[in-house]
Amino acid sequence: MLSMGYGFIEFQRAEDAKEALKRLQGYQLDGHALELKFSKRDGSGKRLPSKKAAKRDQLSAKLLVRNVPFEATHKELREIFRVFGEIKTLRLPKKTGGKQSGHRGFAFVEYLTKENARRAFESLAHSTHMYGRRLVLEW
């Protein structure tokens, strides 16, 4: 069996999880040091809001899309996001060095309304993949 290099353990009590993190951080397993972190998801698999996201409400109709695969095109991104409403602008910043350099791996998608942006965010933020990479959406 091929290991993906990570795993998840769910504890019944938060205190037990904290104790395991304290005791096993750096523990050597099959020649590899364990690096333990608390998950950013709740028990149902949904991502918990980060402190940064919790502090900030939706301020505009513009989304930042990170982790965009370098193979992805402007047209492909537009096809994914236009389902949620009319797009005002979609920018895919280019690398410096001319047209042949490609884009920088992130995009800005601005909708005509905040409601359309909110629907796109809620639908796409947790599990949208392109060319094997998960798109990361932020306000």
N, C-alpha and C positions, 0 to 999 in steps of 0.2 A: 504494500500500500504506500502511495506517495503522500507525504505529509505536506500540508499547505503552510506549516510553520506557525499556526495560531490555533487557539481553541477557546471555548467559552464554558464557564462553570457558573451555575446559578445556585446561590445560597438561600436558605430559608430566612436567615437573620443577617442583617447588615453587619453586626459585630463579628460574626464568623468570617465574612468576606474581608473585613479589615484585618483581622488576625492572620488569615491566609496570605494576604498581600504582604503584610509585615514579615512573616516567617519565610515565605518562599521567594521573595524578590531576589534575583541573582542566583538562585539555586541552579546547580548544574544538572541538566537532564540530557542524556545521550550526547554529551560533549558540547551542549549549548546552554548559555546562561538564560534563565527565564526572565522575561521582562513583563511584569504584570501591571495592568491598568484596570480601572473601573470602566465598565461599559457605558456608552452614552445612549443606551436603549433601555426601554422598560421591558417588563416580562413578556409583553405581547409582540415584541420585535420592533416597535415604533421608536424612532429616535427621540430622545429626551431633548428639550430645548437647551441650548448652551446658555451660559450666563450672559454672554454677549447678545444672543438672540432674544433672550427673555427680557433684557433691559430695553431693547429697541423694538418699537412697533413698526409696522409697514409704513414707511414714510413716502414712498413714491411708487410709480408704476414701472420702475426699472429694476431688473434682476441682473445680478452678476452670476455668470455661469463659469465655474472653474473646472479644471481637469478635462478640458475639451481635447479629444485626441487630435493629433496633428494631421491625421488623414481626413478628418471631418471638413466638410465644405460649408460655406455660407448658406447655400441652398438646402443642405441637409438639416442644418440647425433651424432654418426658417420653417421647414416642413414639420419638425417636432413641435415648435412653439406656436405656430399659427392656429393650431387646433383650439386654443384657448381664447382667441380673440384677435382683433386686428393689431398688428405690430406697427408701432410708430417708427422705431429704428432697431436695427440689429447690427451691432458692430463686432467685428472679429479682428482685433488689432494685429497688425503685421509685425513680424520681426524686422529689425533694421537690417538693411542690406539689399533692398530691391525686391522686385516682384517674386523672384524665384525662392525667396527665403521662407515663405509660408507664414502661418500665424503663430501667435505666442502661447496658445493653449488656454485662452479664456475668451469670454464674449460678454457683451452687454445686450440685453434684450429689453426694450422699452415698449410697453403696451399703451394704447390710447387711454385705458382706464385702469385704476388701481385694482378694481374687482377682477379683471382679466389676469392681471399679474398675480394676484392672490390665488386664483384658481390654478394657474400654471404652477406656481410654487408648491401648493398643496398636493398636486397630482404628480409632479416630476421630482421633487426634492429627495425622495427616499429611495428610489430604486431605478432610475433611468440610466441605462447603459448605452454607450456608443462605441463601437469597435472594441468591446471588452473593457472599457473604462467607465466607471460610474461618474455621471455628471454631478457636480456639487453646486447647488444653488444657494445664493445669499441675497439679502436685500441690499 
